[in-house]
């Protein structure tokens, strides 16, 4: 090998190493084959004078794009119809294809996109010209020239967005560098998530640019799934699949004005699954895949157009895997039905419904079931009943395996938890001052007096096995007692000791977090549950239905209860990262009366009366084995720092 070639290889290798260190998604190293996706807008396509298409459409001139592009999307007047073709050299042209609008003539608004009433929905409407309709992004492979045929409008009124997500605009040396970087750092198409469930290519794996995201994700527990297709081309290769995902991501954000890519998951025709919208694969991230029906659903989109072509078996197997994973994770019955409130109306065909109407849906539906669209294509839609049955069959066999594995583990060993445990606060001796406590591996350790260090305090067990600890004055004697909640069964101890009498209450909602407090001011704490911003409170420690339902907070918040104002009743509060939002007890519906920052996002929040002289509660956080307590419910530094944990 000559010296010149050695120098070139050295340059390529050093550049590749630098490329692998460029951040794409925040907090991660780039492993993608392309460092940046380019997007350019063409404001108007000038008409070709004196010529029309075969059916009376108006042809545009052949337009040279400002960049080589691999995907294209259009913005056109409502009611117009656009066909397009591309060329890589200006001589050889591809076949004509019709662009698919997002709404396909929907009367009540677009079928795909963020929910209309959200901030993301308002921003998306502001980003589009009045009366304009956006189309789906279409995969073209590689092109530099573009021509359209327009019916119902003039080509000058049609705008195009061209996207280079394959590095076509990069020089030969830069593209060679990308190839070496992919070989060195691992191809985006094989950078799979190592976690429970199916193998999923993460956002880092397919090269997501984290700087494009416009806002933090919103969360709501999914109750059903919606199946889509991207309506782009079906001719992408295995190496180009991640280019398609990056192109859709850029088009959704830069072209449509959305916060992030609309789909929660995407599946390519080779059977690989991609993480879509940012926020966590295992969490209920609210997407922008079905306008008016995003909240409470998850969206899976198969990459391609399946109106006239049957989806590949590998893709259907991947759809089955990701749908089964999400439904098992969020406890959704694949063959069940769910009642939802329509966020937008559907007036184009049966079934018709209006905005705000309560409708019954299958727990796995297609996009066309709730929007005026042909998505996910007739051939894919026909496979939906079979897909539901296959998902249900897989979940049954998975539950049987899991049950056998759990029984085997319980027989072999006792499950334990690492770390000091769960921090608690309560007035254990009735002196008016709240003290500290821990719950670990089924054992409570309560600090009495002002003991410091790893003091044993009072140690005892309530019930058998593990559960969620709760604290409250169950008998109105001025002393706080403890309890354990497991599978909606509350075991409440009437005294803090091993031989104390227990009261058993069956109460709760699925996936709810148990909370306790004096909700009616009678001096007795009683049970409650928090779930995704909804509080289900009961004024008696007995089984039954909630006596009070309050909406305060949102999905992803952590509940915290305290007496924030002098009085007899406890108030609601949530912690969102490091921010505290506290409500007044006498206000219904509950609204934030105080908002401040205290502690760090990963801390555990506690509340209690540390000063005795006040009739309201203060706040604190626990980080590891350190307790940071503040003398008032407000922002600022901690006024007292303690280090106390249970002896092992």
N, C-alpha and C positions, 0 to 999 in steps of 0.2 A: 504494500500500500504506500503511495507517494506521500510526501510531506504535506502537499496541498490538501489532499483528502483527509489527512490526520487533523489539520487545522480546522477544516470544515466540520468534521465529526465532533471536535472539542467544542466548537461554538454551539452546535446543535445540542450537545449534551448539557452544557452549562445553562443554556437558555431553557431547556426542558426542566432542569432542576429548579430554576427560578419560577417557571410557570406553575410547578406543583405547589409552590408556597403562596401563590396569590389567593386571597380569601374570596370565595364565591358566596356561600351561605355564611352568615355571621357566626363566628366562633368555630369554624371548621376550615380545614385545608382543602384546597382545590384538587380534585382528582379528575376533572373533566378534560375532554379533548379540545374544548374551545374556551378561551378565557373570557369572551364577551359576545353577547348577541347584539347585532346592529339592527335598528329599526328606522325606516325612512317613510315619510308620507308624500304621496303625489296628490296634490289638491284637486286636479281636474284632468280628465283624459279628453283631449280635443277631438271633435268629430272629424271623420274623413269625408270631405265634401264630395257630394254627388254619388255616394254609394250607400247601399243598405244591405242588410242580411237577407237571407232567403225568405223569411217570414215577416219582413217589414221592420226588423230592428235596425237601429242606427249603429254603424260601425265607427269605432274610434280609429285614430291613427295608431300606427305602431309606435309605442313609447319606449324609450330606453330608460331603464331604471337607474337611479343615482348610485346604486350598489348592486352587485350580484345578489340574488335572493333565492331562498329555498322554500319560503311560504309567502302567501299573499292573502289579504282580506280586503273587503270593500265596504264603503259607506255610500248609501244611495238613497234617493227619495222614497218615501213609503209608497208602495204599490208598483214600483219599478221592478224589472227583472233583468238580471245581468248574467251574460255568459262570457267566458274568458278563455284565453289560450296564451301560452308562453313559448319563448324560444331562447335557446342558449347561445345562438350565434346570429340571429336575425334572418336566417335563411330557412332552416328547418323548424317547423312549428308543430307543437303538440295538438292533440284533439281539443275540440271545444267542450267545456264543462260549464254547468250552470252553478252559480254561487247560491249557497243556502243561507237565507237570512236567519238571524237568531229568533225572530218572532213568527215568520211565515204567515203574516196577515193577522196576527192576534189583535183583537179589539181592545182588550183590557190592559195592554202593555206587553213587554217582551216576555218570552217564555223562559229565556235563559238569562241569568244575571243575578245580582244581589236582591234581597228583599226590598220592595219599594220604600217601606217606612224607615229603613235604616240609614245611617249616615253614609254608608258605602253606596246604597242605592241612589241617594240624592246626588252624590258626587259623580256617579256614573251617568245620570241623566244630564248633569251640567256639562259633562265632557263631550256629549254628542250634539251636533247641530240640531236645531228645532226641526221636527218632521223627518229626520234622517233615520235610516235603519242600517244597522251593522250586520255583516255576514260572518259566518264561521271562517276561521283561518284555514286555507287549503294548502296542502303540501304539493310542491312542484318539483322537488329534487334540486335542480340547478338551472337558473335562468337569468337573463339580463334584459330581455325584451318582453313587452306586455301589450296585449290588444284585447278590447272588450267589445261586446255587442249588446246594446241596451234597448229594451222595450219599455215604453211608458215613461221615458225621461230622455234627457239629452246626455251624451257622454261627459260633457263639461260639468254636469251635476254629480258625477260619480267620482269619489275619491278612492285611492288605493293605498294600502299600507303594505310595504314590502319588508320582509324579515330575513336576515341572514343569521341563522342559528347553527350553520355548519362550517363557519370560518372561510366562506368563499371569498371574502374581501381581503384575506390575509395573503401575504406573499408566499412563494414556494418555500422559502426558508422557514417562515413562521409556521406553515402547515406541516412541514417536516418536523419542526420542533414540537408541535402538538402531538404528532404521532409518537415521538420518542417519549414525551411526557406521559401519554396514555399507557405506553408499555412499561414505563418506570413506576408510575403511581397507581396503575390499575385502571382499566377502562370503566367509564361511567356505567356502562351497561352490565358490569359484573360487580359493582360495589354495592352489595346487598346488605340489608339490615340483618344483624344477628340478634334476633329476639324471638320470643314466643310467638307462634303463629306462622303464616306463610313468609317466604323470603320476599322482601320488599326493597326495591332500590330507593335509597333515601334521596332527599333533595341535594345533599352533598354529592351523592353518587351520580345524579344526572346533570350536575353543574348549575344549580339554581343560583342566581345572583341575588343575594339577600338584600342588597341596597334598593331593589325595585319595590319591595313591600312597602305599602303606604300606611299601615296601621297594625296594631296588635290583633291577634285572633280573638274571636268571640267563641263562647262555648255553650253548648246545650246538649243534654244527653239525647242521642239518637233514638228514635222510636220506629223508624222505617228506613228503607234504602230505595234509591232511585237510580235506574240504569240509563246510560247515555251512550251515544257514539259521538266522536269529534267531528264527523262529516267531512274530514279531509281525505287525502288520497290513501289508497291501499297499497301503493307500490314502494313504500319506504323499505330499505334493507334493514338487516339486524343492526348494523353499525350506525344507521341513521335514526334509529328509534328515539334515542335521547335527544337528537336534534329537534325532532317533532315536539317533544315535551317542552324543551326550552322555547321553541317558537310559539307554542300555545300560551305559555306563561307570559312572554313579552307582549303578545297581542292582547291578552286579557287585561294586563295592567296598563300598557302604554296606549293601546288602541281603544280599549273600552272604558278606561278609567276606573277599573276595579282595584281593590286593595291587594289582591294576590290572584293566583290561578284559581279558576272557579271550582274545579273538581277536587274532591278529597283524595281520590285515587284514579290512576289511569292504567290501562292494560294494553300492551302492544299485541300485534298479531302473532308474535312468537311465544306468547304466554308469560311475559314478564310483567310484574306489577311495580308501579312507580308511586311514591308518596307525592301527593298533590299539594294542597294548601297547607301552609306552615301552621304548626301548633301542637303536633304530637299525633303519631299514628294511632295510639290507643285511646285518645281523648275525643270528645264529641265536638270537633271543630265545625263551626257554622261556615258553610261554603257559599258559592255564588253560582250554583249549577242549575237551579230551578227557581225562578223568581216567584216569591210568595210562599215557597215551600222549603226553603233552606234550613230554617230553624227547626230542629228536631229530626233532621234527616241526614244521611250521608250519601254522597254521589260517587258512582263508579262509572267511568267513561272508557269505552273500547275505542282505540285509535284507528279510525277508518270510517268508511261510509258503507252501511249495510242495508241500504234501501233495496238494492237489487243483487247484492252479493252476500252469500252465506258467511257468517263469521267463522274463522278457523277453529277447529276443535281445541287447539292449544290455548287460544284466547278464552274460550268458554270454560275450560278447566281452571284457568287463573281467576276468572270472574267468580266461579264457585268458591274458590279458596278464600278470596278476600271478603266476599259477602258472608261466608260462614264464620270467618274470624270476627268480623264486626258484630254480627248478630249474637254470636256466643259471648263476646266480651260485654255487650250492652243488654244481654238477656232479652233478645227479640225473637219471637216465634216466627219462623219462615213462612208457615202456612196460616198465620193468624191475620187479624184485621185491626186497624187502629183508627180512632176518630181524631181528625185534625181540623183546625180552623183555616180556611183558605185565605192566604195573604193577597191573592189576586183572583179575579174572576176568569172564567173560561166560557166563552160564548161562541166558539167556532164550531163545535160539534158535540155529540153526546159523549160523556155526561156534561151537561151545562151546570155551572154553579157561579155564585157571585162572591165578591169580596166579603169576608167575615162569616160566610156560611160554614156550618159544621158538616163535614163530609166523611164518609167511611172509605178507607183505602186498604188494599192489601199491604202487608208489611214489606213487600218487595214489588215495586211498580216500575213502569217505564216513564220516561219524561213526558211522552205524549198523553199519559193518563191525567196529568195536571196542567199541561200547557198546550198552546196551539202550535204544535210542531210535529214533524214526522219522526223525530228522534225517539228511539235509537235505530230507526230503519225497520222496514217491514220484516226482513229476514231475521234480524235479531229479536224483534218483538215477539215473533212466533215461538221462540225458544224460552220465553219467560216462564210459562207454567212448568215446563220440565226442569228449569233451573231452580225454581222454588222447591220442587220435590227432592232434587239432588242435594240442595243445601240442608234441608230438614233431615234427610237420611244421614248425611255426614255428621250433623250435630248430635243425633241420637247415638251413633256409634262412639263419638268422642266423649259424650257424657258417661257412657258405660265404662270406657277405658279410664276416665278420670276417677270415677267412683271406686273402681278396683285399686287404682294407684293410691288414693287417699286412705282406703282401708288398710292397705299394706303398710303405708308409712306410719299410721297411728299404731299399728301392732308392733312396729320395730322400735320407735322412739317417740319421745314427747317433744312436741314442737316448742321451740324457744325463740325468743327475740333478742337480738344483740342491742348493745347500748344501755343507757340508764333506764329507759322506758318512756312512759307517757307522764308529763308533769301535771300536777293537780294543785288546786288551792281550795281551802275551806276553813271555816271556823270550827275546829275539831273539839274545843273545850268550852265554847259558849261565852268567851270573854269579849266578843265583839271584834276581835282582830283575826283576819284570815291568815292562815299559816300554809306551809308548803307540804307537798306530798308527791309520791311517785307511784306508778302502777307498772309492774314488769312481770311478765310470765305468770299472770294470774294472781300476783301477790301485791297488796297495798302496803306502802311504807309511809306513815304520816309523821311529820315532825311536830313535836310538842314543845311549846315554849320557844326559846331563842337559840336552840342547839345549833352548832355549826359543824362543818366537816362531815365525814361519812357516818353520821350518827344513825343508829338503827331505828330510833323512834318507836312507833307502834307498828308491828308487822302482823298481817293476817291475810287470809284468803277468803274470797267471796265466790261461791260456786265452783264449778270444775271447768278446766280448760281456759281458753283465752276469749276475750271479748273487748268491747270498748268501755272504758271506765266512765262513770258519771258521778257527780257530786250534787247534793242538795239536802235541804232540811225537810225530810219526808213527813215528820210527825209534829212540826211546828213547836219544837222544844228549845229553839235557839241554838242548837248544835247541828252542824252539817254532818251527814252520813254519806256513805259511798254506795255504789252499785255497779253492776256489770250488764252490758247489753250485748246479746249475741243472737243473730237471726231473728230480730224483732221481739225477743223475749228479754224483759227487764227483770233482773234480780236485785231488789233494793233492800239493803241491810238497815234495820231499824236502830242499830247501834254499831259503833266501830270496833268490832271484835269478831273472833272466830266463831263464837257460839251465838251470835246475835240472830234474832228472828228475821226471816226474809219474807218480803212481799213480792209475788210474781205478777207481772203485768205483761200482756201481749199487746204491743202497740208499735206502729211504724209504717213506713212506705218503702217501696223497693229503692235500693241505692240511697237511702236517706242517712244523714248523720245525726245521731241522738244529741239533743240539747235539753237542758233543764233550767227552770226558773220559776219564780213566783209571778205567774201571768195575771192574776186577778187581785193581788194585794191582800190575801187572807193569811199570810205568814207561812204558808206551806208551799214548798217547791214541788212541781209536778213535771210530767214528761212532755217532750216535744221532739220534732224531727225537722231538720233543714235539708232541702234538696233543690239545687239549681235556682236559688233566689226565692224559694217558697218555704214558708214556715207553717208547719202543721202542729198546733199547740192544743194541749188538753189540760183542763183545770183540775183534774182528779187523777190520782195514781191508780187507774183501773183500766181494764181493756175496754175498747170502744172506738168511736169515731172522733176526729178532731173537733174541739169546741170552737176553735178560732183558726182561721186561715189568713195569713198575712204575706204580702209580697214585699220583700226587701232584699236587695242584693241581686246577684246573677250567678250563672254557672261558673264554676272555678273558684268562687269565694269560699272562705273558711268562716264558719259562724263563731261568734263570741257573744256571751250574755253577761250583762252587768247592770247594776243600778246606777246609771250615769247621772241621774238627777235625784236630789233628795225626795224621798217618797217611799211608798210601800211596794210598788211593783217593779219588776225587772224589765229592762229594755233590751232591744235587739241590737246587734252589731255584726259587721262582717269585716274580714281582713282580706284585702286584695293586694297581694304582694306585700310591700311595706306600708301600704296606706290603710288606715282605719276609717270606717264609716259607721257612725253611731246614730241610732234613732231614739226619739223620745217615746216614753212608754205610753203617754196619753194621746198619741196621734195615730189615727187610722184613716187611710192606709199609711204605713210607716214611710217616712222620708228622712234622708240624712239630716240630723241636726248638728253634726260635727264631722269634720273631715280633716285628717292630719296624717303625718308620717311619723312612725316610731319603730325602731328596730330594723331588721333586714328581712328580705323576702322569704328566706328559708326558716325563720324563727317560728317557734310555737307560741301563740298568744295565750295569755292568762289574764284574769281579772280578779280583783278582790279588794277588801277594805284593809289597807296596810296601816292606816293612821289612827283608827278607832274614833278619833274626835269628829270625823266627818260622817255624814249619813249617806254618802254616795261612794261608789266603788272607784278604784283606780285601775291602772293597766300595767302590764308587764309583758316581757317576752323571755323565753328560755332558749338558750343557744348552747348545745352540748350539756354541760353540767353547771353553767352559770345562769343565774337569774338576774335580769335587768328590770328593776321595778321603778315606776314613776309615781310621784305623789299626787298626780292629777291625771284625768283622762284627756290628754292633749299632747301635742307634739313637743319635742325638745329632748334633752339628754336624760339618761336614767339618774334618779336621785339616790338609788341604793343598788349595789351589786353584791349578790350573795353567791357562794359556791357550796351547793349542798346536793347530795345524791344518795341513793340507798346503798348500804353495804351489800356486797354480793354474797 
